[in-house]
Amino acid sequence: MHALELKIPPLLLVALFALLMWFFARITPPMALAAYVNLLALCLTVTGIAVALAGVLAFRRANTTVDPRLPQQSASLVIVGIYRYSRNPMYLGFLLILTGYACYLQSWLALALLPLFVLYITRFQIKPEEHHLLQKFGPAYQAYLQQVRRWL
C-alpha cells in the first residue's frame, strides 16, 4: 500500500484543489467567456452538491460508513439509487463542484487542475477502496464493478 492511499480526507482534498484553483486564477488573466458562465458555474455546483448528497444519503439509509478512508468498516454493499449510475457519486459530485468553481473563476489553469483531481482521487482513494470492497464483498462487488462505471 502506498503512503498516500486512503489518507487524505476527500473534503480536505477538494478544499486544497479549490485553493490551488483560486491561486492560479489570481496569477493568470481570466478567460473571455460568455455572460452566462456564472449560470453554468451555479448549475454545475448545485448538481455536484445534489449528486454527492445522494451518495451520502444512500450510505446513511444502508447504515454503512461514509468515511472513505475506512472501507473495511463498510457494513453493506450499496448498489441502489445513484449507485446504479456511478460507483463514486460523492467523488463525481466533488468534481462537478470543482468544475463549477473553475468556470466561476474563468481560469484555464483552474480547469487544468480538474484532470489532476480525477487522477489523484482514482489512484489514491478509489482504487484502494475498490480493493478493500472486493475482498469484503467478493463476487457481489465483482458483478457490480462490471455493471456500473467508476465515474459515470
C-alpha positions in Angstrom: 0.0 0.0 0.0 1.3 3.4 -0.9 1.7 6.0 1.8 -1.0 8.3 0.4 -3.7 5.7 -0.1 -6.8 6.4 1.9 -5.0 9.0 4.0 -6.3 12.5 3.0 -10.0 13.1 3.7 -11.6 13.8 0.3 -13.3 17.0 1.5 -9.9 18.3 2.5 -8.6 17.4 -0.9 -11.4 19.3 -2.5 -10.6 22.3 -0.4 -6.9 22.1 -1.3 -7.7 21.9 -5.0 -10.1 24.8 -4.7 -7.4 26.8 -3.0 -4.9 26.0 -5.8 -7.6 26.9 -8.4 -8.1 30.2 -6.7 -4.4 30.9 -6.6 -3.9 30.0 -10.3 -6.9 32.2 -11.2 -5.2 35.1 -9.5 -1.9 34.8 -11.3 -3.4 34.5 -14.8 -5.7 36.6 -16.9 -9.4 35.5 -16.9 -10.8 33.6 -20.0 -13.1 35.6 -22.2 -16.3 33.6 -21.6 -19.9 34.3 -22.3 -22.0 36.2 -19.8 -23.9 33.0 -18.9 -20.7 31.4 -17.4 -21.8 32.2 -13.9 -25.1 30.4 -14.5 -23.2 27.4 -15.8 -21.0 27.6 -12.7 -24.0 27.6 -10.4 -25.7 24.7 -12.3 -22.6 22.6 -12.1 -22.1 23.4 -8.4 -25.7 22.7 -7.5 -25.7 19.5 -9.5 -22.5 18.4 -7.8 -23.9 19.0 -4.3 -27.0 17.0 -5.2 -25.0 14.1 -6.6 -22.7 14.0 -3.6 -25.6 14.2 -1.2 -27.5 11.5 -3.0 -24.4 9.2 -2.4 -24.2 10.2 1.3 -28.0 9.6 1.8 -27.8 6.2 0.1 -25.0 5.2 2.5 -26.9 6.5 5.5 -30.0 4.5 4.5 -27.9 1.4 4.3 -26.4 2.1 7.7 -22.8 2.0 6.4 -19.8 4.2 6.9 -19.5 7.4 4.8 -15.8 7.8 5.7 -14.0 6.6 2.6 -10.7 6.3 4.4 -12.2 3.2 6.3 -13.6 0.9 3.6 -13.0 -2.1 5.9 -15.8 -0.7 8.1 -18.3 -0.9 5.2 -21.4 -2.7 6.6 -23.1 -3.3 3.3 -22.7 -3.0 -0.4 -24.7 0.0 -1.7 -25.8 -0.5 -5.3 -29.2 1.3 -5.3 -30.2 4.8 -6.0 -27.5 6.9 -7.5 -25.1 4.0 -7.2 -26.9 2.4 -10.2 -25.2 5.1 -12.4 -21.9 5.8 -10.7 -19.8 3.8 -8.3 -18.5 7.0 -6.9 -21.2 9.7 -6.8 -19.6 11.6 -3.9 -16.3 12.0 -5.9 -18.3 12.8 -9.0 -20.2 15.4 -7.1 -16.9 16.9 -5.8 -15.6 17.0 -9.4 -18.7 18.8 -10.6 -18.4 21.3 -7.7 -14.8 22.0 -8.6 -15.7 22.3 -12.3 -18.4 24.9 -11.4 -15.8 26.8 -9.3 -13.3 26.7 -12.2 -16.0 28.2 -14.5 -16.8 30.8 -11.9 -13.0 31.7 -11.7 -12.8 31.7 -15.5 -9.3 30.3 -15.4 -7.7 27.8 -17.8 -5.2 26.8 -15.2 -8.0 26.1 -12.7 -9.7 24.0 -15.3 -6.4 22.2 -16.0 -6.3 21.1 -12.3 -9.5 19.0 -12.8 -7.8 16.0 -14.5 -5.2 16.0 -11.7 -8.0 15.8 -9.2 -9.5 12.8 -11.1 -6.2 11.1 -11.3 -5.4 11.6 -7.7 -8.8 10.5 -6.4 -8.8 7.5 -8.7 -5.2 6.4 -7.7 -5.1 7.1 -4.0 -8.8 6.8 -3.0 -11.0 4.9 -5.4 -8.6 2.0 -6.3 -7.7 1.2 -2.7 -11.4 1.4 -1.8 -12.3 -1.0 -4.6 -9.6 -3.4 -3.4 -11.0 -3.5 0.1 -14.6 -3.8 -1.1 -13.7 -6.6 -3.5 -12.1 -8.5 -0.6 -15.0 -7.9 1.7 -18.0 -8.4 -0.7 -16.4 -10.8 -3.3 -18.5 -11.9 -6.2 -21.3 -9.4 -5.5 -18.9 -6.5 -5.7 -17.2 -8.0 -8.8 -20.5 -8.2 -10.5 -21.2 -4.5 -9.5 -17.9 -3.5 -11.0 -18.8 -4.9 -14.3 -22.3 -3.3 -14.3 -21.6 0.3 -13.2 -18.8 2.6 -14.3 -16.4 4.1 -11.9 -17.3 7.8 -12.5 -20.3 8.0 -14.8 
